Amino acid sequence: MPGPGRNALRINLSDVSFGARECGQELAKRYNAKIVWWFVLIVICTHFCLAYVQNDQPFLNLSEYIQGTCRVPYQYRVLMAWILREGLRIPGLAAISARLPQPVRDPRVFILFVTSWVSLFGSVLFTWRSLTRLTKNEPYSQWASLLVLYMAYFQFPLVFGLDFFLPYDLPSLLFFCACLYCVISGRMLWFYLFFVAGTFNRETICMATLFLAIWGWEESKGREDTLKLAGHVLTQAAIWIVIKLYLHHLFAGNLAETAGATFYYKLGYNLRILIKPWEWPVLLSVFGFTLPLVLAWRKWMRNAAMENEIYLLAAWFVVMMMVGVVIEIRIFSELIGYMALAVGLILYHRFPALQTANASSPTPRPYAG
């Protein structure tokens, strides 16, 4: 008869075997979930961009934009003009686009389709990494990052009389999401690379500096941290001004957009928009109707810096009331980068069942100057 020691060994081996089987099943489950997520992301990005490029009304003359003769301030957003110009030189591109359906049969629109797809895809990835830093829960953050796609649908493909798209809109979202990730993760060298590229794409990237200032102020622990933060803010302001002066010089001969160019005209126009009830559904649809949720449940973010970043929304709104047309809710598109993080954090802490996924990500490294 086998002794008790041998029976104990057999039981322990059985436990190990069972544990290994459980571990293997869990790993397979996670692997399958990741495959599903990547598939969903790719399909939705493709659907989004195919719908988005249908908004092809000629608000911006692409030929003039590529040649550098478009009206300013639109021509100042020159990064995509350079990408289009170089992209059109790729051998065989026209032959490839000629086999595609309209409107991507136009090689210029095909390039914009590709850059829009990459921008949207990259925005989701940066949001995923930012949420992982904030929640320390990678599986949840991965799925919650799809909030970027949800919000973007309301501000780009869904149109209410705004049936056109501009080359620099989605790249602006990408650069803003990238800058937010760099602040949250403390990768300031990369922040400056995205900030410079973003400034050539659209001037609103300067609001990433405000995000940095609010975040850094909350994270600062003394005089030294405050001085580092001030140095970053001043450096970014100087970079932004230098690039803007260069672009003013580069396109000094371009005609200016004069329709409603004054602050007073834009402010008056926007105030009249806000008091029209039939415009409210469009305005409330910004960020996929999630703005009231964030304002009401702000404290559920459980992150002081993210809670204070709500003032970024207020600052953006005030500026756009004077320089933009608020019924064109695409002018708030960069803020999707913040709103997706805010809604993701609120849902995560408001509904504990969402925290059941294994928190396997590394501890976040906050802004460190």
N, C-alpha and C positions, 0 to 999 in steps of 0.2 A: 504493500500500500504506500502511496506517496505521502511524504511527511507534510506537516503544516507549512513549512517554509516553501516547499515547492508549490503548494496551492496558493500561497500569498503571492509568489512570483507570477503564477499564471494569471491571477486576478489583476495584478499591477500591469502586466503586459496587455491584458484586455482593456484596461482603462486607457493606456497609452494609445492603443490601436483606435479606440473609440474617439479619443481626443484628436488624433491625427486626422481621422475621417471627418470629424466636425470642422476642423480647421481647413481641410481641403475643400469642403463644401462651401464654407464661408468665402474662401478666396475665389472659388469659381463663380460664386454669386456676385461678388464685387467686380470681377473681371467682365462678366456678362453685362452688368449694369453700366460699366464704362463703355463697352462696345455700343450698347443702346444709346447712351448719351452722345457719343461721337456721331453716330448715325443720325440722330435727331437734329443735332447741331448743323451738320452738313446739309441735310435736306431742307431745314427751315431757312438757313442762310441763302440757299439757292432759290427757294420759292420767294423769299423776300426780295432778292435782287431782280429776279425776273419780273415781279410785280412793280418794283421801283422804277426800272428803266422804261416802263410804259408811260411814265410821266415825262414825255419828251417834247413838251411845248417849248418853243424857242425863246425863253426868257433871256438866256445867255447865248450869244452867237459863238459857238464853239470854234469856228474858224478864226474869228477875231481874237478870241481868248487865247488860242494856241499861238497866234502870231504876236500877241502882246499889245494889241491895239484896242482892246475892249474898254468900255467905260470904267472909270474908277468910282468907288472903291473895289469893284469886283475884280479888276485886274491885279490889284494889290495881293489878292489871294492866289498867288502865282504858282504855288508848288504843283498843283494838278496840271497846270498848263505845261510846265516843264516835263512832267511825266507823260502827258499825252503826246507832246512833241517827240520825245525820245521813243515812246512806244510805237508810234507810227513808222519808225525807221526799222523796226524788227522785221527781218526777212520772212516772208510767208504769212505775215499777220493778215493782210488783206485777203489772201486766198482762203485762210481758215474762216474768217468772218463771213466771207461770201457764201459759205455753205450753211450758215446759221439762219434762223428765221429773223424776221423783223422784230424789234428795231436793232438787235445786236448785229445785224448784217453790216451796218455801218461800223468800220473798224474803230472809230472814235468811241462809239457807244459800247462796243465790245470791251475796249480798254476800261471804260468807266464801270462796266459790269464787273470786271475782274477786280478793280480797285475797291469798289463798293463791297464786294464779297469778302475780300481780305480784311477790309476795315471792320466790317460787322463781326466777322469771325474772331479777329484779334481783340475787339472790344469785349466780347464774351470771355475770352481767355484771361485777359487782364482782370476783369471783374471776378472771375473764379479765384484767381490767385489772391486778390485783395480780400475777398470774403473768407478765404481759408486763413489768412493772417488774422482776421478779426474774430472769427468764430472758433478757430482751431479744430474745425470739423470739415474735412475735405469732401466727403461724400455729399453732405448737405450743400456745401458751397458750390459744388459742381453743378447741381441741379438748379440751385437758386440763381446762379449766374445767367440762366436763360431768361430771367426777368428783363435783361437788356433787349432781347428780341421782342418780347411782349410789348414793352414800352415803345420801342422803335417803330413797330407796326402802326401805332397811332400817329406818329409824327412824320412818317415818310410815305409809305405806299398809300395809306388812306388819305384822300385829298378832299377838300371842301372848296372847290374853286381854285385850288392851288395845284394845277395839273402840270407841274414841271419839277425837275430836279436839278440841283446844282452840283458840280463836280466835287466841291470841297466839303459838303455837309457831312457825309459819313466818315471821311478821314479826320474831320474835326472831333468826332466822337471817339475815334481810335486814339488820337493823341491825348485827349483829355483823360480817358480811362487809363492810359499808360502813365500819365503824370500822377494820377491819384494812386496807382499801385506803387510807384516809386516813392511817394511821400510815406505811404503806410508801411512799406517795407524798408525804408531808409536807404534806398539806392539813388542817391542824389546825383551821381555822375550821369546815370541813365536819364534822370529827370531832365537834365539840361539838354541832352541830345533830342529828346522828344519835344521839349519846349521850343528849341530853335526851329526844328522842322515844323512844329505846329504853328509858329508865328508866321512862317512863309505860307502856310495853308490858310489860316484865318486868324484875325487879330484877337478873337475872343479867348485864345489860349492864355491870355494874361490873367484870366480868372483862376487858372491853376495856381498862380502865385497867391491869390487870396485864400485858396484852400490850404496851401502850405502854411500861410501865416496863421490861420485859425488853428490848424492842427499843431503846428510847432509851439504856439503860445500855450496851448493846453498841456503839451508834453514837456515844456521847459521846466527845469528844476532850479534855476538860479540865473545869475547875471551872465555867466559865460554862455549858457544856452540861448539866452535872449539876444546877446550880441551876434552869435552865429546865425540865428534866425533873421535878424536885421540885415546881416551881410548877404544872405541868400535873397531876401526880398529886393534889396537895392541892386544887386547884381542882375537879377532877372528883369527888373524895371529898365536897367541900362541896356541890356541885350534887346529887349522889346523895342525900345525907342530907337536904337541904332538900326535895327532891321527895318522899322517903319520909315525912318529917314532915307535909308537906301532905296526902298521901294518907291517912295515919293520922288526921289531923284531919277530912278530908272524909268518911271512912267510919267514924267513931268509933262510930256506932250499929249497925254491922253485926255479925252473929254471927260468931264465929271458928270456924275449922275446928279441932276439938279432937282428932280421931282421930289418935293417934300424933304429937302435936304436939311432944313433947320430943325434944331431941337424943339422949338416952340410948335412948329407944324406937326412933327411926329407925336409930341406929347398930347396936343389937342386932338389929333386923329385917334390916338389910342384910347384916350379918355372917352371919346364918343363911342368907340367899339365896346368898351366895358359896360356901358349902360344899355346896350341892346340885348334884350333877353334871347333873341334868336341866335346870337353868337355864343351864348354861354355853354351850350353842349360841346362846341369845338374847344373853347378855352378850358373847360373842365376835363376834356379828354387828354390833356397834356400828361405825359408819363402814364398813360393808360388808366386815368382816373385814380391814381394812387396818391396824389398830393394831399387830399384831405386825410387819408390814413396816416401819412407821415406827420402831418401837423398835429393830429389828435393823439397819436401814440408815440410821439418822439422819444419819451423817456424809456420806452421799451427797447431802444437800441442798446441800452446798458453800456454805453461808451461815450464818455463826456466829450471827447473831441468830435465824434460823429454827430452828437446832438448839437453841438455849437456850430457845426458846418451848415446848419439850417439857415444861418445868416447869409451864406453864399447864395441861396435861392433868392432871398430878399434883395441882395445887391444886384444880382443878375436881372431881376424883374425891373428894378428902378432904372438901370442903364438901358434896357431894351425899350422901356416906355419912351425914352428920349431919342434913341437912334434906330430902333427897329419898328416892325409892324407886328404887334403881338398876336393878331389873328393868324399869322403865319407861325404856327407853333413849332415849326422846325428850328426857329431861332433859339429855342431852349434845348436843342438836341444834346449838346455836350453834357447837360446836367443829368441826362440818363445815367451817366457814369456814377454820379453820387446817389441818385434816387434808387438805382438797383441795389446798391450797398445798404442804403437806409431801410428799404422794404425788406431785404433779406435778413437784416439784423432784427428788425421788429418781429417778423414772423418766427424767427428762430427762438427768440426769448419769450414771445407772447404765447407760443404753443409748444410746450415742452416735448410733445410727442415727436416733433421734428428733430429733437436732439438725440434720438435713439440711435442714429447712425454712429458708427465707431469714430470717435475723434482721433484720427491717426496722424494729423498733420503736425509739423514742428511748431514750437512756440514762436509767435511773431516777433520780429525785431522792429520796434517802432522808429519813427523819425529820430535821428540822432544828430542832426545838424551837419 
